Amino acid sequence: MKVSEAFAAVDRREFLLPEHVEHYGVDAPLSIGHGQTNSQPRTVADMLTLLDVRPGHRVLDIGAGSGWSTALLATLTGPEGAVLGVELVPELVTFGSANLAKFDFPHASIRQATDDVYGLPAEAPFDRILVSAQPRELPEELVEQLHPDGVMVIPVAGTMLRVLADGSATRHGLYRFVPLKPRR
């Protein structure tokens, strides 16, 4: 499935606060509260294109927020895949999970992230990792969670990176994201 088909299948309106639903078609980030946003559609499309998710992939979605990216990823993996979303803000875990429940994605879920742990190391490896928050440096512990043929897309210090399991990375433009919470 193409990224454009996933966008057509997963309506952004279902992942917005009521006061922002009328702006669903605006190519801009929209607040979901708690200092977080539902990302700009063009940015999400760019990230998903770089990630190159295939049916059957196991995907980790870090910074799941409203659940929109988790739902898009679940569409791309198909039911033979799995998508695990993690989110630090408890209210957004609830919000994102409720939004995700509007769709038939039994192979996708959002859970509470642990403050001092990046990703889900106990559940690794992952074929793909999408990070929708920006660290200052590439977290090696996330690279270590990739399958040997895995790919991670992550904005690091303002630059979008496509990272392979060996730690090599290519740069793909400048982007602005909320900070990836530093370790305690």
VOBA-605515 format. One record per atom (N, C-alpha, C): x, y, z; residue number from 1. Coordinates in Angstrom, 1 decimal. Example, Ala and Ser with C-alpha at 12.3 -4.5 7.8 and 13.67 -1.06 7.14 Angstrom:
<nodes>
      x      y      z   i
   13.2   -5.7    7.8   1
   12.3   -4.5    7.8   1
   13.2   -3.3    7.8   1
   12.8   -2.2    7.1   2
   13.7   -1.1    7.1   2
   12.9    0.0    7.9   2
</nodes>
This chain:
<nodes>
      x      y      z   i
    0.8   -1.2    0.0   1
    0.0    0.0    0.0   1
    0.9    1.2    0.0   1
    0.5    2.2   -0.7   2
    1.2    3.5   -0.8   2
    0.8    4.4    0.4   2
    1.7    5.3    0.7   3
    1.4    6.3    1.8   3
    0.1    7.1    1.5   3
    0.0    7.5    0.2   4
   -1.2    8.2   -0.2   4
   -2.5    7.4    0.1   4
   -2.5    6.1   -0.1   5
   -3.6    5.3    0.1   5
   -3.9    5.2    1.6   5
   -2.8    5.1    2.4   6
   -3.0    5.1    3.9   6
   -3.7    6.4    4.4   6
   -3.2    7.5    3.8   7
   -3.9    8.8    4.2   7
   -5.3    8.8    3.8   7
   -5.7    8.2    2.7   8
   -7.1    8.2    2.2   8
   -7.9    7.3    3.1   8
   -7.3    6.3    3.7   9
   -8.0    5.3    4.5   9
   -8.2    5.8    6.0   9
   -7.3    6.7    6.4  10
   -7.3    7.1    7.8  10
   -7.6    8.6    7.9  10
   -8.8    9.0    8.2  11
   -9.2   10.4    8.3  11
   -8.6   11.1    9.4  11
   -7.8   12.1    9.2  12
   -7.1   12.9   10.2  12
   -8.1   13.5   11.2  12
   -9.3   13.8   10.8  13
  -10.3   14.4   11.6  13
  -10.6   13.6   12.9  13
  -10.5   12.3   12.7  14
  -10.7   11.3   13.8  14
   -9.7   11.4   14.9  14
   -8.6   12.2   14.7  15
   -7.5   12.2   15.7  15
   -7.2   13.6   16.2  15
   -8.2   14.5   16.0  16
   -8.1   15.9   16.4  16
   -9.0   16.2   17.6  16
   -8.7   17.3   18.3  17
   -9.6   17.8   19.3  17
  -10.8   18.4   18.6  17
  -12.0   18.4   19.2  18
  -13.1   19.0   18.5  18
  -12.9   20.4   18.0  18
  -12.2   21.2   18.7  19
  -12.0   22.6   18.3  19
  -11.0   22.8   17.1  19
  -10.4   21.7   16.7  20
   -9.5   21.7   15.6  20
  -10.0   20.9   14.4  20
  -11.1   20.2   14.5  21
  -11.5   19.3   13.4  21
  -11.8   20.1   12.1  21
  -12.3   21.3   12.2  22
  -12.5   22.1   11.0  22
  -11.2   22.4   10.2  22
  -10.1   22.3   10.9  23
   -8.8   22.6   10.3  23
   -8.1   21.4    9.8  23
   -8.8   20.2    9.8  24
   -8.1   19.0    9.4  24
   -7.3   19.0    8.1  24
   -7.8   19.8    7.2  25
   -7.1   19.8    5.9  25
   -6.0   20.8    5.8  25
   -5.7   21.5    6.8  26
   -4.6   22.5    6.8  26
   -3.3   21.7    6.9  26
   -2.3   22.1    6.1  27
   -1.0   21.4    6.2  27
   -0.2   22.1    7.2  27
   -0.6   21.8    8.5  28
    0.1   22.4    9.6  28
   -0.1   21.5   10.8  28
    0.8   21.6   11.8  29
    0.6   20.9   13.0  29
   -0.6   21.5   13.8  29
   -1.4   20.7   14.5  30
   -2.5   21.1   15.2  30
   -2.4   20.6   16.7  30
   -2.6   21.5   17.6  31
   -2.5   21.1   19.0  31
   -3.4   20.0   19.4  31
   -2.9   19.0   20.2  32
   -3.7   18.0   20.8  32
   -3.6   18.1   22.4  32
   -3.1   19.3   22.8  33
   -3.0   19.5   24.2  33
   -1.7   19.0   24.8  33
   -1.4   19.4   26.0  34
   -0.2   18.9   26.8  34
    1.1   19.3   26.1  34
    1.1   20.4   25.3  35
    2.3   20.8   24.6  35
    2.6   20.0   23.4  35
    1.7   19.1   22.9  36
    2.0   18.2   21.8  36
    1.1   18.5   20.6  36
    1.4   18.0   19.5  37
    0.7   18.3   18.3  37
    0.4   17.0   17.4  37
   -0.7   17.2   16.6  38
   -0.9   16.2   15.5  38
   -0.1   16.8   14.4  38
    0.9   16.1   14.0  39
    1.9   16.6   13.0  39
    1.3   17.1   11.7  39
    2.1   17.9   11.1  40
    1.8   18.5    9.7  40
    1.7   17.3    8.8  40
    0.6   17.2    8.0  41
    0.4   16.1    7.1  41
    1.6   15.9    6.1  41
    2.1   16.9    5.6  42
    3.2   16.8    4.6  42
    4.4   16.1    5.3  42
    4.7   16.5    6.6  43
    5.8   16.0    7.3  43
    5.6   14.5    7.6  43
    4.4   14.1    8.0  44
    4.0   12.7    8.3  44
    4.2   11.9    7.0  44
    3.7   12.4    5.9  45
    3.9   11.7    4.6  45
    5.3   11.5    4.2  45
    6.1   12.6    4.4  46
    7.6   12.5    4.2  46
    8.2   11.4    5.0  46
    7.9   11.4    6.3  47
    8.5   10.4    7.2  47
    8.1    9.0    6.9  47
    6.8    8.8    6.5  48
    6.3    7.5    6.2  48
    6.9    7.0    4.9  48
    7.1    7.9    3.9  49
    7.8    7.5    2.7  49
    9.2    7.0    2.9  49
    9.9    7.8    3.8  50
   11.3    7.4    4.1  50
   11.3    6.1    4.9  50
   10.3    5.8    5.7  51
   10.3    4.6    6.5  51
   10.1    3.4    5.7  51
    9.3    3.5    4.6  52
    9.1    2.4    3.7  52
    8.6    1.2    4.4  52
    7.4    1.3    5.0  53
    6.8    0.2    5.8  53
    6.1   -0.7    4.8  53
    6.3   -2.0    5.1  54
    5.7   -3.0    4.2  54
    4.8   -3.9    5.0  54
    3.8   -4.6    4.3  55
    2.9   -5.5    5.0  55
    3.7   -6.5    5.8  55
    3.3   -6.8    7.0  56
    3.9   -7.8    7.8  56
    5.0   -7.2    8.7  56
    5.4   -5.9    8.5  57
    6.4   -5.4    9.4  57
    5.9   -5.2   10.8  57
    6.9   -5.3   11.8  58
    6.7   -4.9   13.2  58
    7.2   -3.5   13.3  58
    6.4   -2.6   13.8  59
    6.8   -1.2   13.8  59
    6.6   -0.6   15.2  59
    7.5    0.2   15.6  60
    7.5    0.9   16.9  60
    7.2    2.4   16.5  60
    6.2    3.0   17.1  61
    5.8    4.4   16.9  61
    6.0    5.2   18.2  61
    7.1    5.9   18.2  62
    7.5    6.6   19.4  62
    6.9    8.1   19.3  62
    6.2    8.5   20.4  63
    5.5    9.7   20.4  63
    4.2    9.6   19.6  63
    3.4    8.6   20.0  64
    2.2    8.3   19.3  64
    1.1    9.3   19.4  64
    1.1   10.2   20.5  65
    0.2   11.3   20.6  65
   -1.2   11.0   20.3  65
   -1.8   11.5   19.3  66
   -3.2   11.4   19.0  66
   -3.6   10.0   18.4  66
   -2.6    9.2   18.0  67
   -2.8    7.9   17.4  67
   -2.8    7.9   15.9  67
   -2.8    9.1   15.3  68
   -2.9    9.2   13.9  68
   -1.7    8.4   13.2  68
   -0.5    8.7   13.6  69
    0.6    8.0   13.0  69
    0.5    6.5   13.2  69
    0.0    6.1   14.4  70
   -0.1    4.6   14.7  70
   -1.1    4.0   13.7  70
   -2.2    4.7   13.5  71
   -3.3    4.2   12.5  71
   -2.7    4.1   11.1  71
   -2.0    5.2   10.7  72
   -1.4    5.2    9.3  72
   -0.4    4.0    9.2  72
    0.4    3.8   10.2  73
    1.3    2.6   10.2  73
    0.6    1.3   10.2  73
   -0.5    1.2   10.9  74
   -1.3    0.0   10.9  74
   -1.9   -0.3    9.6  74
   -2.3    0.7    8.9  75
   -2.8    0.6    7.5  75
   -1.7    0.0    6.6  75
   -0.5    0.6    6.8  76
    0.6    0.2    5.9  76
    1.1   -1.3    6.2  76
    1.1   -1.7    7.5  77
    1.6   -3.0    7.8  77
    0.6   -4.1    7.5  77
   -0.7   -3.7    7.4  78
   -1.8   -4.6    7.2  78
   -1.9   -5.5    8.5  78
   -3.0   -6.3    8.5  79
   -3.2   -7.1    9.7  79
   -2.2   -8.2   10.0  79
   -1.3   -8.5    9.0  80
   -0.2   -9.4    9.3  80
    0.9   -8.8   10.0  80
    0.9   -7.5   10.1  81
    2.0   -6.8   10.8  81
    1.6   -6.4   12.2  81
    2.4   -5.6   12.9  82
    2.0   -5.2   14.3  82
    2.6   -3.8   14.4  82
    1.9   -2.9   15.1  83
    2.3   -1.5   15.4  83
    2.2   -1.3   16.9  83
    3.3   -1.0   17.6  84
    3.2   -0.6   19.0  84
    3.6    0.8   19.1  84
    2.6    1.6   19.6  85
    2.8    3.0   19.8  85
    3.2    3.2   21.3  85
    4.1    4.2   21.6  86
    4.4    4.6   22.9  86
    4.2    6.1   23.0  86
    3.8    6.5   24.2  87
    3.5    7.9   24.5  87
    3.8    8.2   25.9  87
    4.5    9.3   26.3  88
    4.8    9.6   27.7  88
    3.6   10.2   28.4  88
    2.8   11.0   27.8  89
    1.7   11.8   28.4  89
    0.5   10.9   28.6  89
    0.2   10.5   29.9  90
   -0.9    9.6   30.1  90
   -2.2   10.0   29.5  90
   -2.5   11.3   29.5  91
   -3.8   11.7   28.9  91
   -3.8   11.5   27.4  91
   -2.6   11.5   26.8  92
   -2.5   11.3   25.3  92
   -2.6    9.8   25.0  92
   -2.1    9.0   25.9  93
   -2.2    7.5   25.7  93
   -3.7    7.2   25.7  93
   -4.5    7.8   26.6  94
   -5.9    7.6   26.6  94
   -6.6    8.1   25.3  94
   -6.2    9.4   25.0  95
   -6.8   10.0   23.8  95
   -6.4    9.2   22.5  95
   -5.2    8.9   22.3  96
   -4.7    8.2   21.2  96
   -5.3    6.8   21.1  96
   -5.4    6.1   22.2  97
   -6.0    4.8   22.2  97
   -7.5    4.8   21.8  97
   -8.2    5.8   22.3  98
   -9.6    6.0   22.0  98
   -9.8    6.3   20.5  98
   -8.9    7.1   20.0  99
   -9.0    7.4   18.5  99
   -8.7    6.2   17.7  99
   -7.7    5.5   18.1 100
   -7.3    4.3   17.3 100
   -8.4    3.2   17.4 100
   -9.2    3.2   18.5 101
  -10.3    2.2   18.6 101
  -11.4    2.5   17.6 101
  -11.4    3.6   17.0 102
  -12.5    3.9   16.0 102
  -12.3    3.1   14.7 102
  -11.1    2.5   14.6 103
  -10.7    1.8   13.4 103
  -10.5    0.3   13.7 103
  -10.6   -0.5   12.7 104
  -10.4   -2.0   12.9 104
   -8.9   -2.3   12.8 104
   -8.2   -2.0   13.8 105
   -6.7   -2.3   13.8 105
   -6.4   -3.1   15.1 105
   -6.8   -4.4   15.2 106
   -6.4   -5.2   16.3 106
   -4.9   -5.4   16.5 106
   -4.2   -5.2   15.4 107
   -2.8   -5.4   15.4 107
   -2.0   -4.1   15.8 107
   -2.7   -3.1   16.3 108
   -2.1   -1.8   16.7 108
   -2.5   -1.4   18.1 108
   -1.6   -0.8   18.9 109
   -2.0   -0.4   20.2 109
   -1.0    0.8   20.6 109
   -1.5    1.5   21.6 110
   -0.7    2.6   22.2 110
   -0.6    2.3   23.7 110
    0.6    2.4   24.2 111
    0.8    2.2   25.6 111
    1.7    3.3   26.2 111
    1.6    3.3   27.5 112
    2.4    4.3   28.3 112
    3.9    4.0   28.1 112
    4.6    5.1   27.8 113
    6.1    5.0   27.7 113
    6.7    5.1   29.1 113
    7.8    4.6   29.3 114
    8.5    4.6   30.6 114
    9.5    5.8   30.5 114
    9.5    6.7   31.6 115
   10.2    7.9   31.6 115
   11.7    7.7   31.2 115
   12.3    6.7   31.7 116
   13.8    6.6   31.6 116
   14.2    5.6   30.5 116
   13.3    5.2   29.7 117
   13.6    4.2   28.6 117
   13.1    4.7   27.3 117
   14.0    4.7   26.3 118
   13.7    5.0   24.9 118
   13.1    3.8   24.2 118
   11.9    3.9   23.7 119
   11.3    2.8   22.9 119
   10.9    1.6   23.8 119
   10.9    0.4   23.3 120
   10.5   -0.8   24.0 120
   11.6   -1.9   23.8 120
   12.7   -1.7   24.5 121
   13.8   -2.6   24.3 121
   13.5   -4.1   24.5 121
   12.6   -4.4   25.5 122
   12.2   -5.7   25.8 122
   11.4   -6.4   24.6 122
   10.8   -5.5   23.8 123
   10.0   -6.1   22.7 123
   10.7   -6.0   21.3 123
   12.0   -5.6   21.3 124
   12.8   -5.5   20.1 124
   13.1   -6.9   19.6 124
   13.5   -7.1   18.4 125
   13.7   -6.0   17.4 125
   12.5   -5.6   16.6 125
   12.6   -4.4   16.0 126
   11.5   -3.9   15.1 126
   12.1   -3.7   13.7 126
   11.2   -4.0   12.8 127
   11.5   -3.8   11.4 127
   11.6   -2.3   11.0 127
   10.8   -1.5   11.7 128
   10.8   -0.1   11.5 128
   10.5    0.7   12.8 128
   11.1    1.8   13.0 129
   10.9    2.7   14.1 129
   10.6    4.1   13.6 129
    9.5    4.7   14.0 130
    9.2    6.1   13.6 130
    9.2    6.9   14.9 130
   10.0    7.9   14.9 131
   10.1    8.8   16.1 131
    9.5   10.2   15.7 131
    8.5   10.6   16.4 132
    7.8   11.9   16.2 132
    8.1   12.9   17.3 132
    9.4   12.9   17.7 133
    9.9   13.9   18.6 133
   11.3   14.0   18.4 133
   11.9   15.1   18.8 134
   13.3   15.4   18.4 134
   14.3   15.3   19.5 134
   15.2   14.4   19.5 135
   16.3   14.4   20.4 135
   17.5   15.3   19.9 135
   18.4   15.7   20.8 136
   19.6   16.4   20.4 136
   20.6   15.6   19.6 136
   20.7   14.3   20.0 137
   21.6   13.4   19.4 137
   20.8   12.1   19.2 137
   21.3   11.3   18.2 138
   20.7   10.0   17.9 138
   20.8    9.0   19.1 138
   19.7    8.6   19.6 139
   19.8    7.7   20.7 139
   20.2    6.3   20.3 139
   21.4    5.9   20.7 140
   21.9    4.5   20.3 140
   21.0    3.4   20.7 140
   20.3    3.6   21.9 141
   19.5    2.5   22.4 141
   18.3    2.3   21.4 141
   17.9    3.3   20.6 142
   16.9    3.0   19.6 142
   17.4    2.3   18.4 142
   18.6    2.7   18.0 143
   19.3    2.0   16.9 143
   19.4    0.5   17.2 143
   19.7    0.2   18.5 144
   19.9   -1.2   18.9 144
   18.6   -2.0   18.9 144
   17.5   -1.3   18.8 145
   16.2   -2.0   18.8 145
   15.7   -2.3   17.4 145
   16.5   -2.0   16.4 146
   16.2   -2.3   15.0 146
   16.6   -3.7   14.7 146
   15.8   -4.4   13.9 147
   16.1   -5.6   13.2 147
   17.3   -5.4   12.4 147
   18.2   -6.4   12.1 148
   19.3   -6.2   11.2 148
   19.0   -5.5    9.9 148
   17.8   -5.7    9.3 149
   17.4   -5.1    8.1 149
   16.5   -3.9    8.4 149
   16.5   -3.4    9.6 150
   15.5   -2.4   10.0 150
   15.9   -1.0    9.6 150
   14.9   -0.1    9.7 151
   15.1    1.3    9.4 151
   14.4    2.2   10.4 151
   15.0    3.3   10.8 152
   14.3    4.2   11.7 152
   14.4    5.6   11.1 152
   13.2    6.3   11.2 153
   13.2    7.7   10.8 153
   13.0    8.5   12.0 153
   13.9    9.5   12.2 154
   13.9   10.3   13.4 154
   14.5   11.7   13.1 154
   13.8   12.8   13.6 155
   14.4   14.1   13.5 155
   15.4   14.3   14.6 155
   16.6   14.5   14.3 156
   17.7   14.8   15.3 156
   18.2   16.2   15.1 156
   18.1   17.0   16.1 157
   18.6   18.3   16.1 157
   18.2   19.1   14.9 157
   16.9   18.9   14.5 158
   16.4   19.6   13.4 158
   16.5   19.0   12.0 158
   17.2   17.9   11.9 159
   17.4   17.3   10.6 159
   16.8   15.9   10.6 159
   16.0   15.6    9.6 160
   15.3   14.3    9.5 160
   16.4   13.3    9.0 160
   16.5   12.2    9.8 161
   17.5   11.1    9.5 161
   16.7    9.9    9.1 161
   17.3    9.1    8.2 162
   16.8    7.7    7.9 162
   18.0    6.9    8.3 162
   17.8    6.1    9.4 163
   18.9    5.4   10.1 163
   18.8    3.9    9.8 163
   19.9    3.3    9.5 164
   19.9    1.8    9.3 164
   20.4    1.2   10.6 164
   20.2   -0.1   10.7 165
   20.6   -0.9   12.0 165
   22.1   -0.8   12.3 165
   22.9   -0.5   11.3 166
   24.3   -0.4   11.5 166
   24.7    1.0   12.0 166
   23.7    1.9   12.2 167
   23.9    3.2   12.7 167
   24.2    4.2   11.6 167
   24.4    3.8   10.3 168
   24.6    4.7    9.2 168
   23.3    5.5    9.0 168
   23.4    6.7    8.5 169
   22.2    7.6    8.4 169
   22.4    8.5    7.1 169
   21.2    8.8    6.5 170
   21.2    9.8    5.5 170
   20.3   10.9    6.0 170
   20.6   12.1    5.5 171
   19.8   13.3    5.9 171
   18.8   13.7    4.8 171
   17.6   14.1    5.4 172
   16.5   14.4    4.5 172
   15.7   15.7    4.8 172
   16.4   16.7    5.0 173
   15.8   18.0    5.2 173
   15.7   18.4    6.6 173
   15.3   19.7    6.8 174
   15.1   20.3    8.1 174
   13.7   20.3    8.5 174
   13.4   19.9    9.8 175
   12.1   19.8   10.3 175
   12.1   20.3   11.8 175
   10.9   20.6   12.3 176
   10.8   21.1   13.7 176
    9.8   20.2   14.4 176
   10.2   19.6   15.5 177
    9.4   18.7   16.3 177
    9.4   19.1   17.8 177
    8.5   18.6   18.6 178
    8.6   18.8   20.0 178
    9.8   17.9   20.5 178
   10.4   18.3   21.6 179
   11.6   17.6   22.1 179
   11.2   16.1   22.5 179
   12.2   15.2   22.2 180
   12.1   13.9   22.8 180
   12.5   14.0   24.2 180
   11.7   13.6   25.1 181
   12.0   13.8   26.5 181
   13.4   13.2   26.9 181
   14.2   14.0   27.5 182
   15.5   13.5   27.9 182
   15.4   12.5   29.0 182
   16.4   11.6   29.0 183
   16.4   10.6   30.1 183
   16.6   11.3   31.4 183
   16.1   10.7   32.5 184
   16.2   11.3   33.8 184
   17.4   10.8   34.5 184
</nodes>
